[in-house]
Every structure is written in structure tokens, then in C-alpha cells.
Amino acid sequence: MGSTVRTEPPGTGWYTAALVLLICSASGFVVLWATLWVPVLLTGGQGSLFQYPVVFLLAVGPWLGGWAALVMAARSRKEGGGRRSEAVSAASAITLVLGPVLLWFGPVVV
């Protein structure tokens, strides 16, 4: 009698965890960006800029989540995760660079 349990490919658990962390991290940066810069865009003033310290303290969470996603995606790739893990690694690296930069400089309007 054969077993009907399907085994997962190697690295699938690490990949799934990295993907979830990446999504949460990117969503966190989007929410923080909107909290800081949407009032500035709507009013044309700089009334919400007093939120800078709070937003940057809260941004530590998504930033650390991005680092964790990068490490987990690298671990998944090492265990044979393939192209999906490489895509998550690249997206995590982009999130780690662009998240703080976009929070600091906000919308660039010329």
C-alpha cells in the first residue's frame, strides 16, 4: 500500500516564509510612506513632517523583515529553491534599498 502524502520540494518552507515576510515588509513600507507623505501631497504643506521620528522608528520593523526575507530566500536557494527564491532575494534587496530612501525623500515632484 503506497503513501498518498506528497513531499514538498527542498526549500519550499524557506521560500514561503521569505515571500510572506517580503509582502509584509513591503506593505509596511507602503503604509508608512502613505502616513508620512499623503498629507503633504494633499495639503501642499509640510504639516505632517513632525511624524518623521515616529515613522522612522516604526520603519525598523519592515526593514528587519526585509533582511529576514533576504536571508530566508538565500537559504531556500541554497537548498534548491530555484528561480522563485532568486526573485524573492532580488525583491527583498530592492525593498531594503528603496524603502528607507522613499521614506526619507518622499515623492519627487519637479
FENVENTA-V301827 format. One record per helix or strand. SS is the DSSP state (helix for helix, strand for strand). FROM is the first residue (numbers start at 0). LEN is the number of residues. If there is no record, write none. Layout:
ss=<SS:SS>
from=<FROM:FROM>
len=<LEN:LEN>
This chain:
ss=<helix:helix:helix>
from=<11:46:82>
len=<32:32:23>
